[in-house]
Amino acid sequence: MLLDRIVSFLLPRENKFFTYLQSIAKNLQEASDVFAELRTAKSTEDHLKIAERLRRMEHEGDELAHILYEELDKTFVTPLDREDLHLLCSELDSIIDTAEAVANRIVIFRVGTITEPMSELIRIYRECVHAVFRCVSLLSDLSKVDEINTHIVHVNTLENEADKVYRAELARLFANPPADAVDFIRQKEILDALERSIDATEDVMDLMRSVVVKNG
């Protein structure tokens, strides 16, 4: 509505929300580095320590998200649509949730050493999250739309790469299933959780593409 646009023009825009989003994304990036330590962990004890660190970081992310939601309720004019800010915060939070879920499965299933395809998917997840962080850091300056889109495309490419790794390993599992049925279930559960974690990063990038188009 015209009145809404006039009011938005006259009132100051609250850019603190970009700072909140960047803090959430920074915590997520650091969590992805911790998550990547699963690639070289050698024991269930190592896995447990990583899972506990991720749990603490997930709680920190929840607290940051809570602050953003509270500020949204108190702020009349926001730099982006409040629905978009709420969704971005929620989707970023879900990325760390998926990583914690993977780590918990590895601990619960008492996986000794993760397989090479799992290791590769963890690497891809970390790279995706770093791209998400860089993208969130640029949201406050939409004149850098080309750079933002570069990171979005990069995550899409990585997600396609992850799909290939996931499908190839799934095909191998079904073609040559382990003698132990429990081991089959264990591996499939972890692979599925890893795929969801990478999909979550692409979901955030799809949302950021929509935000950029809407506000560009």
C-alpha positions as CSV (number, residue, x, y, z in Angstrom):
1,M,0.0,0.0,0.0
2,L,1.1,3.6,-0.7
3,L,0.7,4.6,3.0
4,D,3.0,1.7,4.0
5,R,5.7,2.8,1.5
6,I,5.5,6.4,2.8
7,V,5.8,5.4,6.4
8,S,8.7,3.1,5.6
9,F,10.5,5.9,3.8
10,L,10.0,8.4,6.6
11,L,11.1,6.2,9.5
12,P,14.6,5.0,10.1
13,R,15.4,1.4,9.0
14,E,16.6,-0.9,11.8
15,N,19.8,-2.3,10.4
16,K,20.5,-4.2,13.7
17,F,18.7,-7.2,12.2
18,F,21.6,-7.7,9.8
19,T,23.9,-7.8,12.8
20,Y,21.8,-10.4,14.4
21,L,21.6,-12.6,11.3
22,Q,25.4,-12.3,10.9
23,S,25.9,-13.4,14.5
24,I,23.7,-16.4,13.9
25,A,25.5,-17.3,10.7
26,K,28.9,-16.8,12.4
27,N,27.9,-19.3,15.1
28,L,26.7,-21.7,12.4
29,Q,30.0,-21.3,10.5
30,E,32.0,-22.1,13.6
31,A,29.7,-25.1,14.3
32,S,30.4,-26.4,10.8
33,D,34.1,-26.4,11.6
34,V,33.4,-28.4,14.7
35,F,31.2,-30.8,12.7
36,A,34.0,-31.3,10.2
37,E,36.2,-32.7,12.9
38,L,34.1,-35.9,12.6
39,R,36.1,-36.6,9.5
40,T,39.2,-37.3,11.5
41,A,37.7,-38.5,14.8
42,K,38.8,-42.0,15.7
43,S,36.6,-43.1,18.6
44,T,33.1,-42.9,20.1
45,E,34.6,-40.7,22.8
46,D,35.8,-38.2,20.1
47,H,32.3,-38.3,18.5
48,L,30.7,-37.7,21.8
49,K,32.8,-34.6,22.5
50,I,32.0,-33.2,19.1
51,A,28.3,-33.8,19.6
52,E,28.4,-32.1,23.0
53,R,30.2,-29.0,21.5
54,L,27.6,-28.9,18.7
55,R,24.8,-29.1,21.3
56,R,26.2,-26.1,23.1
57,M,26.5,-24.1,19.9
58,E,23.0,-25.1,18.8
59,H,21.8,-23.6,22.1
60,E,23.7,-20.4,21.4
61,G,22.1,-20.2,18.0
62,D,18.7,-20.6,19.7
63,E,19.4,-17.8,22.1
64,L,20.5,-15.5,19.2
65,A,17.4,-16.4,17.3
66,H,15.2,-15.6,20.3
67,I,16.8,-12.2,20.5
68,L,16.0,-11.5,16.8
69,Y,12.4,-12.7,17.3
70,E,12.0,-10.4,20.3
71,E,13.4,-7.4,18.4
72,L,11.0,-8.2,15.5
73,D,8.1,-7.9,17.8
74,K,9.3,-4.6,19.1
75,T,10.3,-3.0,15.8
76,F,7.9,-1.2,13.5
77,V,10.1,-0.7,10.5
78,T,12.5,-3.5,9.5
79,P,15.1,-3.4,6.7
80,L,13.5,-6.5,5.1
81,D,10.0,-7.9,5.3
82,R,9.6,-9.2,8.9
83,E,8.3,-12.5,7.4
84,D,11.5,-12.9,5.5
85,L,13.6,-12.0,8.5
86,H,11.7,-14.5,10.6
87,L,12.2,-17.2,7.9
88,L,15.9,-16.5,7.4
89,C,16.5,-16.8,11.1
90,S,14.5,-20.0,11.3
91,E,16.1,-21.6,8.3
92,L,19.6,-20.7,9.5
93,D,18.8,-22.3,12.9
94,S,17.7,-25.4,11.1
95,I,21.1,-25.9,9.5
96,I,22.8,-26.3,12.8
97,D,20.0,-28.6,14.0
98,T,20.6,-31.0,11.1
99,A,24.4,-31.2,11.9
100,E,23.6,-31.9,15.5
101,A,21.2,-34.6,14.5
102,V,24.0,-36.3,12.4
103,A,26.5,-36.1,15.2
104,N,23.9,-37.6,17.6
105,R,23.2,-40.5,15.3
106,I,26.9,-41.2,15.0
107,V,27.1,-41.3,18.8
108,I,23.9,-43.3,19.4
109,F,24.9,-45.9,16.7
110,R,28.4,-46.1,18.1
111,V,30.1,-45.7,14.7
112,G,33.8,-46.3,15.0
113,T,35.1,-44.5,11.9
114,I,32.8,-42.8,9.4
115,T,33.0,-44.0,5.8
116,E,34.6,-42.1,3.0
117,P,31.3,-41.0,1.4
118,M,30.1,-39.7,4.8
119,S,33.4,-37.8,5.2
120,E,32.9,-36.3,1.7
121,L,29.3,-35.2,2.6
122,I,30.6,-33.6,5.8
123,R,33.2,-31.7,3.8
124,I,30.5,-30.5,1.4
125,Y,28.2,-29.4,4.3
126,R,31.0,-27.3,5.8
127,E,31.8,-25.6,2.5
128,C,28.1,-24.9,2.0
129,V,27.8,-23.3,5.4
130,H,30.8,-21.1,4.8
131,A,29.2,-19.9,1.6
132,V,26.0,-19.2,3.6
133,F,27.9,-17.1,6.1
134,R,29.5,-15.0,3.3
135,C,26.1,-14.5,1.7
136,V,24.4,-13.4,5.0
137,S,27.3,-11.0,5.6
138,L,26.5,-9.3,2.2
139,L,22.7,-9.0,2.8
140,S,23.0,-5.5,4.2
141,D,24.4,-4.2,0.9
142,L,22.3,-5.4,-2.0
143,S,24.5,-3.5,-4.4
144,K,26.6,-6.6,-4.1
145,V,23.9,-8.7,-5.6
146,D,26.4,-10.4,-8.1
147,E,28.6,-11.5,-5.3
148,I,25.6,-12.8,-3.3
149,N,24.4,-14.7,-6.4
150,T,27.8,-16.3,-6.8
151,H,27.6,-17.8,-3.4
152,I,24.1,-19.0,-4.0
153,V,25.1,-20.7,-7.2
154,H,28.1,-22.2,-5.5
155,V,25.9,-23.9,-2.9
156,N,23.5,-25.2,-5.6
157,T,26.5,-26.7,-7.3
158,L,27.7,-28.3,-4.1
159,E,24.3,-29.7,-3.4
160,N,24.3,-31.4,-6.8
161,E,27.7,-32.8,-6.0
162,A,26.4,-34.1,-2.6
163,D,23.4,-35.7,-4.4
164,K,25.8,-37.7,-6.6
165,V,27.8,-38.9,-3.6
166,Y,24.7,-39.8,-1.6
167,R,23.0,-41.7,-4.5
168,A,26.2,-43.6,-5.4
169,E,26.7,-44.7,-1.9
170,L,23.1,-45.6,-1.4
171,A,23.2,-47.7,-4.6
172,R,26.3,-49.4,-3.3
173,L,24.7,-50.2,0.0
174,F,21.7,-51.8,-1.6
175,A,23.8,-53.7,-4.2
176,N,26.2,-55.0,-1.6
177,P,24.5,-54.7,1.8
178,P,26.6,-55.4,4.9
179,A,26.1,-58.9,6.4
180,D,24.9,-57.2,9.6
181,A,21.4,-55.7,9.0
182,V,22.0,-53.2,11.8
183,D,25.1,-51.9,10.1
184,F,23.0,-51.3,6.9
185,I,20.4,-49.3,8.9
186,R,23.1,-47.4,10.7
187,Q,24.9,-46.3,7.5
188,K,21.6,-45.4,5.7
189,E,20.4,-43.4,8.6
190,I,23.5,-41.3,8.8
191,L,23.7,-40.8,5.0
192,D,20.0,-39.7,5.0
193,A,20.7,-37.2,7.8
194,L,23.8,-35.8,6.0
195,E,21.8,-35.3,2.8
196,R,19.1,-33.4,4.8
197,S,21.8,-31.2,6.4
198,I,23.1,-30.1,3.0
199,D,19.6,-29.6,1.6
200,A,19.0,-27.2,4.5
201,T,21.8,-25.0,3.3
202,E,20.3,-24.9,-0.2
203,D,16.9,-24.0,1.3
204,V,18.5,-21.0,3.0
205,M,20.1,-19.9,-0.2
206,D,16.8,-20.2,-2.1
207,L,15.2,-18.0,0.4
208,M,18.1,-15.5,0.1
209,R,17.7,-15.4,-3.6
210,S,14.0,-14.6,-3.1
211,V,14.9,-11.8,-0.6
212,V,17.5,-10.3,-3.0
213,V,15.0,-10.3,-5.9
214,K,12.3,-8.8,-3.8
215,N,14.5,-6.0,-2.4
216,G,17.0,-5.5,-5.3
